[in-house]
Amino acid sequence: MKKIILSIFTLTMLFFAVTDAQEAKAIPSDTVSKKMMPVEKKKEMPADSTKMKKEKTSAKKDEKKGKQLSFSKDIFPIIKTTCLPCHKEEDMGPSELYFDSYETMMKGGKHGAPIIAGKGDSSIIVKKLRPNPPFGDQMPDSKKIPKLTDEQIKLFIDWINQGAKKN
């Protein structure tokens, strides 16, 4: 899909470059006289042309990109209140998954690494935050700690899709 969009964009840009070059050649500056012939106007492109396609593609990229999320500002505060009460190294939980630091979280536990950078929906952590995870219970499973909201889960997905960086 990205290759198709890139090809369409490249062809569009090439079209505009050729059209601009042709207009520049239509009236060379050294041949301007009092009896100048009218230059044919550039044809208007239909409303559903490549320009609109380019705008739609750009809007989709902006929508996917969103703002750059920060582990320390956006993700860790959620982890601190919802995950750390049970997933600390000092508690030696049965999953052996600890969220004390970025490094211990990325290392993973019994079930492997909870995060696959660039693949939010495939990451174990996201699957465990949603109802009906592939194993065990939905997290957090404590009655004292509320489940994450859809917006909080989306933050995790977006951060992971942006590369799950330690920033």
Buried (B, 14 or more C-beta within 10 A) or exposed (E): EEEEBEEBBEEBEEEBEEEEEEEEEEEEEEEEEEEEEEEEEEEEBEEEEBEEBBEEBEEEEEEEEEEEBBBEEBBBEBBEEBBBBBBBEEEEBEBEBBBEEBEBBEBBBEBEBBBBBEEBEEBBBBBBBBEEBEEEEBBBEEEEBEBBEEEBBBBBBBBBBBEBEBB
